[in-house]
Amino acid sequence: GGSMRWTDGMLYPILHRLESQGLIESEVRTSETGRKRKYYRIKHDGSTAISAYQTQWQTVYETLNKVWEAKLCLD
């Protein structure tokens, strides 16, 4: 929706951290254009981590939503 812009400076440090944590793995391959590219794949532990994080963020979202709704009722 344009409220957040991803840049290389944000994405690659996250990918490197996830790889060092064993949640994803990478492979260097040659693309159709002949350029070497790094491809990332999520590992089983990464899928498990995603599920846990989704549950945590869902709880945060629901809690904040209740707080905002209560505040709107008071205004």
Beta strands, then each sheet from edge to edge (+ up, - down):
strand 1: 24-30
strand 2: 36-42
sheet 1: 1+ 2-
end
